[in-house]
Amino acid sequence: MRLATALAPVALAGIIASGVSPPVTAASAVGPALTVDATAAGHPISPYVYGMNFADQGLAADLRLPLHRWGGNHTTRYNFRADTTNRASDWYFENIPNDNPDPGSLPNGSETDRFVERSRATGTETILTVPLLGRVAKDRSRACAFSVDKYGPQQSADPWAPDCGNGRRPDGTPITDNDPADTSVEVGPQYVTDWIDHLKSRYGGAADGGVRFYNLDNEPDLWHSTHRDVRREGVGYDELRDLTYRYAAAVKAADPGAETLGPVGWGLNSVLYSGLDQDVCGRTGCWSNPPDRAAHGGQDLGPWYLDQMRAYEREHGTRILDYFDIHLYPQQAGVHDEEAGDAATQERRLRSTRQLWDPTYVDESWINRPVRMIPRMRELVDDHYPGTKLAMTEYSWGAHGHINGALAQADVLGIFGRERMDLASLWTAPESDEPVAHAFRVYRDYDGEGGAFGETSLPAVSEDQDRLAVYAARRASDGALTVVVVNKSGTDLTSPVEIRGAGTGTAEVHRYSARHLDGIVREADQAVTAGAFTTGFPAASITHLVLPPAGGGADTEAPTAPGEPTASDVAADRVTLSWPASTDDTGVTGYDVYRLDGAGPVKVAETGTTSHTVTSLKADTAYTFAVRARDAAGNVSPASPGVTVRTAAGTDRQCRIGYTVADHWPGGFTADVKITNTGGKPVDGWRLTWDFTDGQRVDQGWSAQWSQQGTTVTARDLGWNARLAPGASTTIGFTGGRAAEGPAPTAFALNGQPCGT
């Protein structure tokens, strides 16, 4: 275990050992106020956001690990029959057979068989990576892609296998004439079919407790680098689409209950550029006009890929992509390193979690602009393939062995739940006694008896999220309110806490901190008076507060049926539905909106409010919708009466603008503006204008050139987002000021032509 260097002062040792909360002292600074709304409906938190790659079975058991992924570069060329992987650029492009007690029984008993069995033993769902590259390790013998004897002296070689070079000559130039057959054999979709058939023969299909999830390879946009011994150039738009069509369709045919995740890109660039553009522009600097993007209407890879997956479903009637999966490794210096780094790096690590959601956070790296990774991904699927879920099957904020890494990890897990991430798995799992493992325990096993954070996210606000981050959820099993507070400030803080909807009583206090790195401590209960209290949060700590429900006991009563929906704002492609609220003995947590057709009800949305705008509809078409309510225990109401509405006929307007105030505060706000080309021709270069009222103004923005003269705001494209193919969209945003809260603009013009809203 790598221990943090800042340990508890000796004077506190007796208090810490006793499990009693340290008293609030005069040295404790005044912290930001925290507010939790326990009366809100909230929204579900997917259990799959608490996943890991390659977790120890003991840790998986402790955490009741929901999701376990077998992935990474070495899985791209895995041969399940020989139980052998090629380690690619991670380790000298070598074929290395897995340790196997009975190779003669293969493919039975392979590493992946054992991986699935370990997951099943802890009730954990498995993600396996299926190869799309077209080559796998050729057999069970060790082999080198760049033999020194065959291809000459190289920059470096494996110290334990000196004939295996790194594929670069002593002057650093790459070897490009090696024979892929030295390590690999060609395979196609039938290989995937055979592997899934094997897994089903041993564990059943996905619907019967077998493997549920399949990654469509691993970071294919980097194959030209990580697997350059067999792949000479980057994967382009069309090739990625065609590979996905062939292999994802094979997965679905072999096991219709399985779910697929793609394109499994390495980061933000995987949303913007194909592997071919990353390859070419990495060598030539063509980032302002990448050729593969230009050949595809100027559309970024992410939205184009989703459009193609949607087109496949429309043509074949089968969804072959269930999750839009993009990895994320913070690019800020030192943030995802194994070691915590110096004080500046640790502060940067804690700030950088904002790239997951915050439109005002400019990434402190070569990216140098807001990332907003989860909202960005959500907007892409909503616009281009509604119903697709979001996945991040690799991410890491580093420093697994340090309290700083644990603080960042606890913040990330809270963000995943609040921002409606559907699936995430940490790369790679921490050791069981490392601080990052304890950060997971805060959410999954804070008391050593399976005590967990709730499953329904509730609104929780900190006056300063950078100092005290707060997350809240209602637990279904007992109705308890659970609140996690992460003190990232480096200072002991004392803050007022308001729990709207809570009464008078006590809250359990469970805490992990730099003062007690060995585990989570049950501290003295916190008195709560009329839903409020003031308490201390020690520096470098993660606190889990548990407030029991007023009535106690499990909830078995379903909500009443919502009232009959009404339709408004009917457009050619969307309609807004509103309905009278359902009632429940402990409170409604959300609503499910269904479209009713001949095949039965199809869920089109989940919402925590009593209205929802259904999009991606066809013009001049009749639709019938109904709504059901849910409570925290998962009880579901009867369906509301149905409402039938016909969408409007097609409009002649060639664009649509979505204007959303993302956040606001006294005197200021941030807004996102989504521009969609609803016409039949591409837009080559755009200029968006509108007029503000009531003294509103643009202070600074992103993803566009912003200016304002008087009340008129103008946003111009930045080149990389200048071209909008038919149906494509781009989202821009800004931070603004205002003397008072004024109305959102409703009249927009794109290149001088009016747009719909």
N, C-alpha and C positions, 0 to 999 in steps of 0.2 A: 504494500500500500504506500502511495506517495502522500505523506501527511502535509497539511498546510503548515506554514511557518509561524502563523499568528495563533498561539494557543491561549487558553483561558488564564487570566492572572491567578497567581497562587491564592490571593485573598478570597477569590470566588469559589475555590475548590469545594469547600464544605457545602455551599448553597447548591452548586451544580449537582453534586453527588446526591443530595437529598431529594432532588426532583422538584424543588420549590422554585417558583419564578423569582429571578433576581429583582430586588426592589427598584422602583424608579428613583433615581438619584438626581441631585441638583445638576450633575454633569450631563444628564440626558437632555438633548435638544428638543425643541418643539417640532413635532412632525406634522406632515400634511393630514388633513381630515380625510377619513374614509367613510364612504356611504355604500350600503348594500340594500337593494330593493327586494325584500323577500316576498312582496305581494305580486311581483311580475310573473307573467306566464313562463318566460324563459324559452330556451331552445335546447334540444338534446345535445349531449356531448358524446361523440362516438368513442367507444372503448378502444378502438384501434389506434387512437392517437398515442397510446402508451406502449407502442411496440419497440422492439430492438432487433438488431442483427447479431446473431451468434452469442446468445446469452447462455451462461452457465445454468444447468438444470436447477440447481439449488436456488439461484436468484429468481429464475422463472417461477419456481414454486412459491417463494416469498411474495412475489408481486402478483401472483395469479396472472402472469403475463398474458395479455390478450392476443398478441401477435408476434410471430417470430419469423424473421426473414433470412433466407439463404441467398446471398447475393454478392456483388462485387465483381471486379475485373476477372478474377479467376474462374467465375461461373460461366462466362460467355462461351468457353470451349470445353465445357464439362462433357465427358463421355460416361453416361450412366452404366453402360455395359462393362466398361473397363474400370470404372470408378477412378478416373484420372482427370486432372485439370491441367490446363496450361496457365502458368502464372503471369503471362503477358509481360508488360513493362514493369510490373510490380517486382518481378524477380527473374531477370535474364531470359524471359520468354521460354521458360523450361516446362516440359511435361513432367509432372510429379504425381505418381500414383498415391492415392490415399492409403493410409494404414488400414488393413483389412484382415481380420482374423481368419477368414475363409474365402480367399479369392476364387476358389473353384466353384463357389455357389453363386457368383455374380450372374445377373445383376441383383439377386437377392442379397440383402445385407450390406448394400453400398453405403457410403457416407450419407447420401440423401435419404435413403431408407431410415437410417439411424436418426437423422435429424427429424424426420417426420415422427418417428416413434417417441423421441424425447419431447416433442411438442405435444403429442397426444397424451403423454403421461401427466402433463400439467394443465390439460384442458386448453391448450393454446392453438390458435389458428396458424397455419403455415403459409408463407409465401416462398415459392420456388422460382428460380430464374430459368427460363427456357431460352435456348440459343437461337438467335436469328441471323448470326453472322454467316452461316452456311458451312462452317468447318468446326470440328471438334478434335480433341486429342486422339491420335491415331490408335493407340493401344495402351497397354499397362506398363510399358517400359519407359524409363527416363530418356528424354531426348532434348536436344538443344536446337533452337531456331537459327542461332548464329554460331555454329561451331568454329572455334578458332583454327582448328586443323583444316577445315574446309574453306573458310572465308577470310582467313588471315588475321593478323594481330588486331586487337580492338582496344578501345579506351579503358575498359575494365572487364573483369570476368568474375564469375561466381567463385569465391574463395574455397568453397567445398567441392566445386566441380569446375576446374580451371579451363575445360574446353568450351564452356558455355559463356559466350561473350554478350555484351550489351547491345550489339548491332551497330556500333559506331566505330569507325576507324580511329586510329590514334589522333588524327587531326580534327575529330569531331564530326566528320561527314557521315551520313547514314549509309549503311549497306542496303542496297535496293535490289540486288540480284539473287537473294537467297531463294531457296526452293521451299514453298509452303508445305510440301509433302514431307519435309524433314520431321515435322511434328504433328501434322493435321491431315484429316481426311474430310472429304466433302459430304455434307448431309443436307437434307431438305425437310419440309414439314412432316414427312412420314416419320422422321426421327422423333419429333415431338409427340406425334400420335402414339408411337410405340412406347415412349417413356410414360405417358399418362396412362396407357393401358396397363403397363406394369404396376404403376402406383395404385390404380383402381383394383387390380387383382389382389393387392395386399391390404389396402386400407379402405376400399370403397371409393365412390365418387364424392364430389364436394357436398352433395345433398345428404350423404350418408356418413359424414364425419371424416371424409378423406381430405386431400389437399384442396383448399378453397381458393387460393390466390396464385396467379402466375404472372411474374414480371416478364414483359416482352423484352428480354435481354437486359443489358446493363450499359447505360451511357453510350448508345450507338453513335452519337455525334462526336465521340472521341476515339472511335475505332482506329482511325488513321494514325493515331498516336499510341494508344495503349496496346493495339494489336497490329502494329505496322509490319510485323513479320509476315502477315498473311493478307493485310489490307493496305493498299498503297495510297488511296485517296479517300477523302471524306464522303460520307453518305449524303446524297442530295435529297431534295424534297420528294421526288417521284419514287426513288428507290426505297426510302423510309416508308412511304405509303404502301408500296407494293409488298414489301416484306411484312408489314403489319397485316395487310389483308390476308396474305397466305398463311402466316404462322398463327395469328390470332384466330382466324377461322378454323385452323386445325385444332387449337385448344378447345374452342366451343363445340366442334363436332365430336371430339373425343370425350368431353365432359361438359354437357350443357349447363350444369350447375356451377361451374367454375367461373371466377371473375378475373379479368385481365387488367393489367396496369401498364400504361405506356405514355409517351415514348421513353420514359426513364432517362431523361436528359440530365446533364451534370450540373446545371445551374441556370441563372438568368439568361445567359447567352443561348441556351437550348430553346428558349421561348422565341428568341429573336432571329437566330441564324441556323441554317442547316449545318451538318457536319462538313459538307463540301465548302460552304462559305467560310466556316471557321478555319478550314484547312487552307483555302486559297488566300483569304484575307490575312490570315496569320503570317503568311509568307510575303504578301504584296502590299498590305495596308489598305485594302479596298473597302474598309468598313462603311464608308459613307454610301457606297453603291455596290453591295455584294452581288455578284452575277447570278447566283442561283435564285436569290430573292427577286431580282429584276425579271428573271425569266418566268416568274410566277405571280405576275401582277403587282409586284412591290409589296406583297403581303408577308408579314412575319411568319416564321415557321409554325409557331404555336397555334394561332387561329386557323392557318391553312390546314394543318394536320387535323384539327378538330372538325373542320368543314368536310374533310375527306372521310373521316370516320362516320360522320352524320350521313353523308351521301351513300356510304355502303349500307347503312341500316335502311335507308329509304328504298334502295334498290333491291336488297336481299331479305329485308324483314328480320334481320338478326343484328343485335348490338354486339360488336366484337371488341369494343373498348368500354370498360366499366369505370376506370379511374384514370384521370389525367395526372401523370406522375412526373414530377420534376424534383431533382435533388437540390439541396442548398447547403453549401459550405461558406460561411461568412468570409468575405475577401479582405476584410480589414486586417492589417498587419498583426500576426500573432494570435488572432482570436480563436481559430480552431486547432491551435497547436496542442500537443500533449501536455506541455508544461503551462503553468498559469501565466508566466511572464512577469514583467515588472509592473509597478503600480499603474503606469499609463496604459499598459496592455489590459490589465484587469478592469480598469474603468471603461476602456473601449469595448471590452467583451460585454459588460453589462448594458452599455448604451446600445450596442449593435442588435440586440433582440428586437429593436423597434423596426428593423427592416422587414420584419414579418408582417407589419400592419400599418405603420405610421406614415401618412402622406407628407408630413413635414420633416421627416428624418432623411437627410441627404447622406447616402452611403459613403463612409469614410474610407474609400478605396478607389481603385481605377474606375469603378462604376460611377461614382460622383454624381448621383442623382437618386431620387426616391425609388425604392424597389417595391415596397408594398406587396410582398410576394403572395400572401394569401388572398387579399382582395383582387390583385391582378389575375391570379389563376381563376378565382371565382367569376370575375367578369368575362374572361375568355370562354369558360364553359357555358355560362348563361347566354352569351351572345352567339356561340358557334355550335354547341352541342349540349343543349339543356338536358339535365338528368345525369350527366357525367359527374362522378365524385372526384374529390381532390386528394392526392396522395403525395407524400414526401418520404420515399422509402430509404433515403439516406440524408442525414443532416448531422451536424455536430458543432457545438460551441466549445469543444475541447476541455482541457483541464479537468479530466475525470477525477484526478486524485487530490483536488484542491477545493476548498470551500467556495472560491470564486466561480469555478465551473458548476458547482451545485446550485448556486444562486441563479446563474444564467439558465441552467436546465429547468429549475422550478418555474422561472419566468416563462420559458418557452412552452412548457406543458400547460400553464395557465392560458397563454395566448392561443394555443391550438384549440382548447375548449371554447374560449370566448369567441374566436373568429371562425368557428364552424369548420375546422379542418376535419376531413373524414378518416384519414389514415396517415400514420407517420411511424418510422422506425429508426431509432438512434444507431448511428455508425460509430464504432461498434459498441457492444454492451460493456459497461464498466465491470470491474471486479466487485464481488458482493460487498466488500467492506469499504469501497471507495465512496467519497462524498456524493458523486453523481448518482450512485445507486440509492443513497439515502434520499436524494431529491425525488426519485421515483417513489420511494416508500412513503414520502409525505402524502402523495396522491393515492397510493395503492395499498399501503399497509402501515399506517402511521402508529398503530398500537400493537403491532405484532400479532394481531388476531383478525386481520382482514379488514380493519377499518379503512374506509376509502372516501375520497372526494365524491361528491354527488354526481349524478348523471344528467342533470338539467341545469344548464348554465343560467345564472341570474345576473342582472346588471350590478356591477360593482365599480365604483369610481374612486380614484385617489386624486387629491388636489395636485399631487406631483408623482406621477407614475414612475419617474426615473429614480425617486428616492424610496418610496414605498409602493410596490406593485401589489394590487389586490385582485383576487378572483373569488367568485362565489358560485355555489351550486346547491341544489336541493337533492337529497338522497332518496331513492325510491323505497328502499327496504324499510325505513322507519320514519321518513319524512323530515329527517334532521337537516338543518341548514349547515353547510360546511363552507368555511372561508379560509383561504390561503393568503398570507401576507408575506411578501419577500422584501426584506430591508436591504437595499442595494447601496445605501448612502455611505457606509463606512463609519456611521455614528449611531450611538444609541438614540432612539427617537421615542417620544411620548406623543400619542395622537388620540384625538377623539374619534370614536367609531359610532356610527348611527346605523342601526338595522331596522329598516322600515318594515313594519309588520310583525316584529318580534315583541314579546312582552317582557316580564320581569322574571329572572331566574339566574341560572349559571351556565357558563360555556366551558367545555373542556378545552384545555390548552396543551397542544403537542408541539414541540419545537426542536428543530435541528439547527445547530449554529456552530460558529468557530470556537465557541466556548466548550463544546462537547461534541467532538468530531466522531466519536465512536457509535453514535446512534441517536435516535429521536427520544427526547425526554418528555415524559408526562409531567407537566408543571401544575402549580396550584390553579384551581378553577377560577374563572373570571366572573365576577358578579355583573349581571346585566340588569339595568333598571329602566323600564319603559323603552326597551330596545336601544339603549345607549350606554356607553361606558368610555372611559379613558384609560389607556394602558400603554405600557412600554414595549417596544420592539427592539431587542438588542441589535447592535451592529452585526452585519454578516449573518443574518438568521432567516430561517423559513418557519413561519408559525402557522399551524393549522388549528383553527377554532371550530368547535362543534357545538351547535346549539340545538337541543332537542326540540321537536315540535310541541306546540302547546298542549295538544290532546294526547300525544304519545300513541304508540301502537302502529301496526302496519295498515295501510290503506287498501281496502278491497272494493270500495264503491266507485263505480264508473261515473264520469260526468254526464250531465243531461245532453241531449242532442242540441247542437247549435240551431239558431233560427234560420229561416229560409234566406239564402243569399240574394243580394240584388246586384245588378251589373251597372257599371258606369264607365265613362271614358272609353267607350267601345271604338276601337280602331280596326284597321285591316288585319293587323297581326297581333293584337293584344286586347285584353279586357280587364278591368279592375273589378274584383268581387269584394263585397262587404257583407257581413252577417251579424245578427244579434249573438252576443256572447253566450257560451255554455256556462253552467254553474256546476260546482263540485264542492264536496264537504271540506277538502283541504286546499283546493285551488287548481285551476286549469293551467297547465304548463305550455300548451301549444295546440295547434290545429293542423290537420292534414287536408289538403285540397285534392279532390279527385275529379277526373274527367270520366264521364260515363259514356261508353260506346258499346257496340255489339259484342265485343270480346270481354266485357266486364269492366269494373272500375280500374282506372290507371292513376296512381298517385302522381301529381304533377308538382306539388310543392309542400313544404313544411314551413309554418310561420308561427311566431309567438304573439301575433296581433290578430285582430278580427277583420283584416282585409289583406288582399294580395292581388298583385297584377300578374296575370298569366300571359306569357309571351310565346313567340314562335308559333302563332296560329296562322291558318290560311284565310285569305280574304274571302268574304261573302260565303261563309260556311257556318252552319249551325252547330253549336256545342252545348252539352249539358254538364253542369258541375254540381257537386255536393261537397259537404265539409263534415269532418268528424273531429272531436276534441280528444285530447289526452291529458292525463294528470301525471304527477311525479312518479307514481307507482307503476305507470304503464297501462293503467286502465283506459279503455277506449270507449267513447260514447257511441250511441246509434248515429247513423248518418242523418244529416239535415235533409229537409226537402230539397229536391233538385231545382236548379234554375237553368232555363235554356236561353241562349243568346246567339244571335247571328252577327258575325264580325262584319265590319264595314267593307264596302267595295274598295278595290285598290285606289290609292291616291296618286296624283300626278307629281307630288313632291318627291324630290330625289334624295332627300336626306332626313334624318331624324336625330334630335338632340336630347340626351338625357342629362339633366342638371341636378346634382345631389349635393346638399350641404353635409359634408362628412363629419364635421366637428364645429363647435362654436364656443365662445367664451366672451365675457364682457369686452366689447369693442373689436372683436375679431372673429374670423371663421375660416375654415378651409372648405373648398368645393371641388368635386370631380365633375368633369364634363365629358360625356361620351358622344362621339360623332359617328353616326352609322350611315353608310351609303346604301340607300334603299332603291336606287335606280338600277338600270340595266347596263350601265357603262361605268368603267373605272373613273375615279376622280384622281387626276394627276396634279397634285398641289392644291392646297386648300387654305382659305382665309375665313375664319369664323368671326362674326361680329354680333354684338347685342348691346342694349342700353341698360345701365343700372339706374335705380331710383334710390331715394332716401340716403344719399351720401355714401353708398357702397363703393368700394374701390378694390382694385387688384394691387397687392403689395409685391408679391413675387410668385412665380409659377414654375411649372416643370412640363416637359414633353411638348412645349410650344414656345414660340417667340411671343411674348406678351407686351401689350402696350395699352394705354388708356388716355383718351383725350376728352375732357369733360366727362360726360356720362357714358361715352361710347367705348366699349372694350373690344380689342382686336387680338385674336390669337392666330398665328401663322405656323404652318408645319415646320419641322426641323430637318427635312430631307429624308431621314430614315423612315418617317411616318407619313410622307407626302402622298403616297399612292394608296388609295382605298379601292379594292376590288368590289364588284357588286356584292352586297351583303356583308362586307367587311366593316370593322369599326376600329377606332382608336380612342383611348381615354387620356385626357389631359387634366391638369388640375392646378390650383393656385391657393395661396393664402391671402386673405383679404381683410380689410378693415371696414368698420361702419360705426356711425354714431348711435344708431338704433337698429333693431332687427327689421330689415325691410323685406319686401316680397322677392321671391326668386324670379329671375327674368323668364319670360314666356315667348318672346319673339326673337328668333335667331335667324341669321342669314349665313349661308355658306357660299362663298364666291359670288356674293350679291344676290343669290336666290334664296327665298324664304324656305325654312325647314320646319317640319312637324316636330312635335314634342311628345 
